[in-house]
Amino acid sequence: MYAITGATGHVGGATAQALLTAGAPVRVIVRDPGKAQQWSDLGAEVAVADLTDRTALAAALVGCRGAFVMLPTVATFTGADHRGMADSIAAAVAASDVPHVVMLSSVGAELPDGTGPIRWLHHLENRLRESGVLLTAIRAPHFQEKVESVLDAVTGTGTYPVFGDSADVAIPMVATQDVGAAAARALTLPPAVSEVVDLAAPSYTERQVAELLGAMLGRAVDVVTLPRPSWHDALVSAAVPPLLADELIALYDADNRGVLRPCGDRRERCTTELEDTLRRVVRTATTAG
């Protein structure tokens, strides 16, 4: 049995689906019981636990040969709240005696600070190592699905905002379905010792993303590179809470400084092209609309 947290999100859902498709037994851990039925219908066990409730989470992990864990960014949480949630996850892992944990991490998680939300993943990686569990930390680059956060601006005003010095720097972007597939493989093939796995993915510029998106939507898209002093107001005006806006700005700064680089024990190649992901994102948005 493999326990999966975050199954209602992109990566956790892709991990659970990949395991079920391979015929592996899966227990999804959800916070909201109302979101359990879809997984029951697919043949998964369901456990209800909040990641901040270490007792309930430990109970949900008991008896599993491996677990996939992730630390969600909660808009209303402070940095201390996120670190507390990381502590809860690590304590639950230790109490459950689950032998192997696959964790969704990020490039830059080896850095203790100066990386915005990534530093919370640094904290969780270390807490899990301290627990003594066999750990596979999967460090992902940018998600291709990040375009979802600017889709309203593109469809509404025809603008594609870029929080950076240039829209023409190519960076790796990975599809979350590839991340989930990598996590599922890691769960079923645990390493002999704990390791950090960097995901290598196709690279694109923000301008290429905007052009592909515009072609799929059938409209012109204006790429707007926002000056650094305007980032906070731009994020807050897009309904991002001020504290989270500050964290995202620190992340953008780290990205612009070029400090978010792969440095794990090995690399795993991901192959899904951006065009495939954007087509799926646009189709989903159009259907929902």
C-alpha positions, 0 to 999 in steps of 0.5 A: 500500500502506498499513501499519497498526500495532495491527491486533489492537486496536480502532482499528488493526483498524478502520482496516485493515478500513475500507481493505480494505472500500474495496479498498485494499491493506493491510499489517498489522504484527503483533508476534505471527505467530500473529495474522497469519492472520486478516488474510491470510484477508482479503487483507492482507499481513502483516509481523512487527515489534515497535514497539521494534525500529526496524530491523524496523519500518522494513523493514515500512514500506518501499514504503508510501504511508502508514502508521497508527501508534499508541503502545500503553500497556503495563502493564509499561512505565515512562514512559521505556519508552513514550518509547523506543517512541515514539522507535523508531517515529519513527526507523523512519518516518524510515528507511523514507521513508514519505511520510505518517503518520496517528497515533492521538493524544488530546485534550490531546496539545499539553500536555507534562505533567500528563496521564498517558499522554497526554504520551507521545503528545505526545512521539510527535507531536513526534518524528514532526514532527521526522522531516519526515514529512507527519503527520496527528495524529488526536486522539480523546476518550474511547473508548466502548469504555472500558466494557470496563474496568468490565464485570466490576464491573458484571456481578459486583457491580452497581457502575459505578465513576467516577473523577471528581468527578461522574457527571453531567458530559457528555463526548464519547465516540467509537466506535473504529470511527469513529476507524478510519474517520477514520484510513482516510480520512486515509490515502487523502486526505493533506493538503497540510501536516501537521495535527491533526484533532480528532474530535467525538463524541456526549456522555454522562455516566457515569450515562447509560453505566451506565443503558444498560449496566444496561438491556442486562444486565437488572440494576440498576447502582449508580453509585459516585463514588470519592473521590480518595484511594481511586483508587490502591487501587481500581485496584491491586485491579483488577489495574492495576500500581502505576506504571500506576495512577499514570499513570491517576490523573494522566489522571483529574485532567487530565480533572477539571480540564477541560484536555483540550480540542480545539484542532486545525486542524480537526474531524471529526464522528463519529456512532456512538451509545453504545447501538450500541457498548454493544450490541456490547460486551455481545454480545461479552462474552456470547458469550465467556462 
